[in-house]
Amino acid sequence: MTLKSEYTGAKIVGIGYYLPERVLTNLDFEKMVDTTDEWIITRTGIRERHIAAEDQAASDLAFEASRMALEDANVEPEELDLIIVGTVTPDMFVPSAACTLQDRLGAVKSAAFDINAACSGFIYGLSVAHSMISHGKNKTVLVVGVEILSRITDYEDRATCVLFGDAAGAAVLKPCPADEGILSTFMRSDGSYADLLYMPGGGSRRPLNEERLKNGEQFLKMQGNGLFKNAVRAMLEASNHVLIEAGMESKDIDFLIPHQANIRIIEGVRQRLHLPEEKVVVNIDHVGNTSTASIPVAFAEAKERGDIKKGDTILMVGFGGGLTWGAVLIKY
Ligand SMILES: CC(C)(COP(=O)(O)OP(=O)(O)OC[C@H]1O[C@@H](n2cnc3c(N)ncnc32)[C@H](O)[C@@H]1OP(=O)(O)O)[C@@H](O)C(=O)NCCC(=O)NCCS
């Protein structure tokens, strides 16, 4: 059975986040690798990041963020009919983190699957949820972005280890009239840039063995500079696409929530969109780059502070390994 035709849109009705307790500061990194607090702050904007406990897996972080989002939405887990989890660090390859989360939540009537779109996972998840709801296939969808990048980070590689943090963010979506909620979405990928951010070992191409483990193939490899150049270009393309599709200009948005990869990337996007600083949600200083979790965590924190309010027009824009990028424009 499909939904009534006046409900051909989808809106976020609840948002939540979770940050693990343990914090690693820049001063901690000064003791681990050849770096300084000053270098990290000026080159990235990061001061500290949260790191998951040894016994925490992605679904554990996702569970906490989801509970907060469900409570915010006043939705019971049994009402969910779809769970989408964006992650590149699921508890294990099979089953998906989404299935593990579904069981943990008791979302007994829900389908569940993971999306691997690196840092764009939450944007991709929102886009898929929007399509499923607006086509009348689903009524109550949970979208989660969760990452425990500390598990695939080489803590001897100063160029990557200072960047990443662990976190989860979640949103609950429901149907609404087409001119409310999500106004437009955009997703794009370019696999020819795969070598800018990848993890060589552990998949079907290069299963881990003793030699590959010794070579560190279980860790992320990154070309920071190449990513940096593409990030600003891609985030602008995605932002402009959703704005044009919705018949809006950047001056019409109340908040920009960009993926938090580097304060200089965020600043580059902000300036090119001609936005004042107060319209850009930034939390990279205390969470680092949490990949797919970064946008929902920044959103939920800004809502908690009382900055973001119902009715605000919000542009979320992501970028990540793959390459992947995309944006979602909403009236919250
Ligand atoms: C990683 C990043 C912060 C590096 O900043 P950068 O200005 O591009 O710096 P470079 O990579 O050119 O490196 C400059 C120097 O700093 C050094 N450096 C790298 N990490 C360092 C650290 N933690 N502390 C001190 N020096 C460091 C490099 O070794 C290099 O030294 P060299 O010139 O002697 O070779 C930046 O490129 C970035 O944020 N890129 C995007 C990353 C990203 O978004 N990743 C995830 C995808 S969402």
The ligand as an SDF file (V2000), in Angstrom:
LIG
                    3D

 48 50  0  0  0  0  0  0  0  0999 V2000
   46.0630   16.3770    5.6390 C   0  0  0  0  0  0  0  0  0  0  0  0
   46.1900   17.8760    5.5700 C   0  0  0  0  0  0  0  0  0  0  0  0
   45.7990   18.5120    6.8880 C   0  0  0  0  0  0  0  0  0  0  0  0
   47.6470   18.2320    5.2930 C   0  0  0  0  0  0  0  0  0  0  0  0
   47.7760   19.6210    5.1500 O   0  0  0  0  0  0  0  0  0  0  0  0
   48.6080   20.2230    3.9210 P   0  0  0  0  0  0  0  0  0  0  0  0
   48.6400   21.6670    4.0790 O   0  0  0  0  0  0  0  0  0  0  0  0
   47.9730   19.6660    2.6660 O   0  0  0  0  0  0  0  0  0  0  0  0
   50.0220   19.6280    4.1770 O   0  0  0  0  0  0  0  0  0  0  0  0
   50.9020   18.6970    3.2270 P   0  0  0  0  0  0  0  0  0  0  0  0
   50.2240   17.3740    3.0370 O   0  0  0  0  0  0  0  0  0  0  0  0
   51.2360   19.4970    2.0150 O   0  0  0  0  0  0  0  0  0  0  0  0
   52.1420   18.4850    4.1250 O   0  0  0  0  0  0  0  0  0  0  0  0
   52.9630   19.5810    4.4630 C   0  0  0  0  0  0  0  0  0  0  0  0
   54.0300   19.0910    5.3970 C   0  0  0  0  0  0  0  0  0  0  0  0
   53.4620   18.8270    6.6860 O   0  0  0  0  0  0  0  0  0  0  0  0
   53.9030   17.5710    7.1290 C   0  0  0  0  0  0  0  0  0  0  0  0
   52.9080   16.9890    8.0250 N   0  0  0  0  0  0  0  0  0  0  0  0
   51.8790   16.1680    7.7310 C   0  0  0  0  0  0  0  0  0  0  0  0
   51.2090   15.8470    8.8480 N   0  0  0  0  0  0  0  0  0  0  0  0
   51.8310   16.4860    9.8590 C   0  0  0  0  0  0  0  0  0  0  0  0
   51.5960   16.5390   11.2420 C   0  0  0  0  0  0  0  0  0  0  0  0
   50.5820   15.8750   11.8360 N   0  0  0  0  0  0  0  0  0  0  0  0
   52.4210   17.3160   11.9860 N   0  0  0  0  0  0  0  0  0  0  0  0
   53.4420   17.9910   11.4240 C   0  0  0  0  0  0  0  0  0  0  0  0
   53.6950   17.9510   10.1220 N   0  0  0  0  0  0  0  0  0  0  0  0
   52.9070   17.2190    9.3460 C   0  0  0  0  0  0  0  0  0  0  0  0
   54.0910   16.7670    5.8840 C   0  0  0  0  0  0  0  0  0  0  0  0
   54.9460   15.6760    6.1150 O   0  0  0  0  0  0  0  0  0  0  0  0
   54.6850   17.7860    4.9460 C   0  0  0  0  0  0  0  0  0  0  0  0
   56.0490   17.8910    5.2330 O   0  0  0  0  0  0  0  0  0  0  0  0
   57.1120   18.0400    4.0420 P   0  0  0  0  0  0  0  0  0  0  0  0
   56.7570   19.3330    3.3800 O   0  0  0  0  0  0  0  0  0  0  0  0
   58.4190   18.0830    4.7890 O   0  0  0  0  0  0  0  0  0  0  0  0
   56.9240   16.8420    3.1790 O   0  0  0  0  0  0  0  0  0  0  0  0
   45.3050   18.4620    4.4380 C   0  0  0  0  0  0  0  0  0  0  0  0
   45.8490   18.1280    3.1920 O   0  0  0  0  0  0  0  0  0  0  0  0
   43.8950   17.9630    4.4890 C   0  0  0  0  0  0  0  0  0  0  0  0
   43.1780   18.1940    5.4430 O   0  0  0  0  0  0  0  0  0  0  0  0
   43.4430   17.2860    3.4240 N   0  0  0  0  0  0  0  0  0  0  0  0
   42.1350   16.7390    3.3530 C   0  0  0  0  0  0  0  0  0  0  0  0
   42.0700   15.4840    4.1650 C   0  0  0  0  0  0  0  0  0  0  0  0
   40.7130   14.8800    4.1550 C   0  0  0  0  0  0  0  0  0  0  0  0
   39.7600   15.5560    3.9400 O   0  0  0  0  0  0  0  0  0  0  0  0
   40.6660   13.5630    4.4080 N   0  0  0  0  0  0  0  0  0  0  0  0
   39.4910   12.7970    4.5120 C   0  0  0  0  0  0  0  0  0  0  0  0
   38.5870   12.8510    3.3520 C   0  0  0  0  0  0  0  0  0  0  0  0
   37.0850   13.4740    3.8950 S   0  0  0  0  0  0  0  0  0  0  0  0
  1  2  1  0
  2  3  1  0
  2  4  1  0
  2 36  1  0
  4  5  1  0
  5  6  1  0
  6  7  2  0
  6  8  1  0
  6  9  1  0
  9 10  1  0
 10 11  2  0
 10 12  1  0
 10 13  1  0
 13 14  1  0
 14 15  1  0
 15 16  1  0
 15 30  1  0
 16 17  1  0
 17 18  1  0
 17 28  1  0
 18 19  1  0
 18 27  1  0
 19 20  2  0
 20 21  1  0
 21 22  1  0
 21 27  2  0
 22 23  1  0
 22 24  2  0
 24 25  1  0
 25 26  2  0
 26 27  1  0
 28 29  1  0
 28 30  1  0
 30 31  1  0
 31 32  1  0
 32 33  2  0
 32 34  1  0
 32 35  1  0
 36 37  1  0
 36 38  1  0
 38 39  2  0
 38 40  1  0
 40 41  1  0
 41 42  1  0
 42 43  1  0
 43 44  2  0
 43 45  1  0
 45 46  1  0
 46 47  1  0
 47 48  1  0
M  END
$$$$
